[in-house]
Amino acid sequence: MSLGRARRDFPALRRRRGKRPPTYLDSACISLVPRATLNAMEEYYAEYPACAGRSFHRWSETVGRRYEEAREAIARFAGASDPTGLIFLRNTTEAINLVGQGLAWRRGERVLITGQEHNSNLIVWQRLAAERGIRIEVLDLPGDGRFPSEELEERLAGGVRLVSVFHASNLDGRSLPIREIVQRAHDRGALCLFDGAQSAPHRAIDFDRVGADFYAFSGHKMLGPTGTGLLLGRRERLEELRPLVVGGETVAWSRLDAHELRPPPYRFEAGLQNYAGVLGARAGIDYLVGCGLAEVEARQRDLNRFVTRALADEPRIHVLGPTDPADRPSIFGFTVDGIDPHDVALFLDSGYQVLVRSGMHCVHSWYDRRGIAGSVRASFYLYNDLYDARALVRGLHELLRRVPSGSSAKVRSPIRSRTDPS
Ligand SMILES: Cc1ncc(COP(=O)(O)O)c(C=O)c1O
């Protein structure tokens, strides 16, 4: 499929009364969905709107089969040969919680994270530190995108039970070398969990080849419907996890005084599942595969390069993360001297119909340590084009022209009093 035609497949991008829709540059938060995703969800509700696995009638049989086919297709997409290692959940946050809260921790055992983790990969460890006495080790990442291999080795040598880090950052788009991390961690007897929320939409996961123990990601960032989370795990590792929620569907049998859990993945999928969501997520991923991940990444990189170059002569704009856009292909994160990030976002929306995200991007700890109020993030996906990139550049040039350096002028009523969403 040609990416040039992809926009037509996204209902949210249709022209309204002959006008182009807003420029959507917030896909790192949630992606738009193609018609194929909506069709799959509609088909479920219109054709076989039943519950899988509980009834013996034909609708139940059909949805059960489709649900398991979705598991196989998504596992294949992720490079996992064992589909029973794929668990359907609500989001990446739940997937990370399942691993964190599901492991049998002993007091003093350590988890290693970076200093740039999403709250989804931080708060759970803080809670476990408070409640079960685990220790959190932090690996600081240099701002230029370099990976601190030696520091990682030193931390691992100190004894780490689990390395839990992002694959690609939602803050500045940089990626971590996950193969190297797995190798070093396994050499030292540590497990590895990757937060793949920002990488799975853009590049091959290659779960088997990478050799990670767990990998968490979200369908709603990769053309799927809201509330579709995925956890991949090695079979033997999943068997060690205590389910977060138990009840219907999780047990092989029960008596009034006992029960036996089903094997993974079913012991982790309690209660009636999000069938429409799972089928929609599969359709979204099929669509993505049809576009070609390499083409998707190339398009994002080209748009990011265009924006980066076009704004390179604006000394008041500071890009976060690696200098080369190829090392942060889907994300252009930046601060603007003298202008609040939320004001930048409001200006771009109201004046240029450009929708970006502003604030702390659920990585409050990173901003807190640097005393920065927040940043602006434009994130690209396969349906963005040069028009979108130009709109962003034009908007920012105009903003800088209107608010001269050192000026105290406000661009628009600020929303700084609003609490930063997390
Ligand atoms: C790096 C990263 N991790 C985790 C999450 C949380 O994902 P979800 O909202 O699907 O739980 C996000 C969401 O933006 C993210 O960017």
The ligand as a Gaussian input file, in Angstrom:
#p B3LYP/6-31G(d) Opt

LIG

0 1
 C        6.718000       5.438000      26.744000
 C        5.322000       5.213000      27.215000
 N        5.094000       4.273000      28.124000
 C        3.859000       4.015000      28.586000
 C        2.780000       4.731000      28.132000
 C        1.434000       4.414000      28.676000
 O        0.660000       3.837000      27.692000
 P       -0.856000       3.500000      27.980000
 O       -1.530000       4.804000      28.161000
 O       -1.296000       2.750000      26.781000
 O       -0.882000       2.702000      29.220000
 C        2.962000       5.734000      27.197000
 C        1.826000       6.544000      26.743000
 O        1.956000       7.585000      26.179000
 C        4.264000       5.976000      26.721000
 O        4.498000       6.925000      25.814000

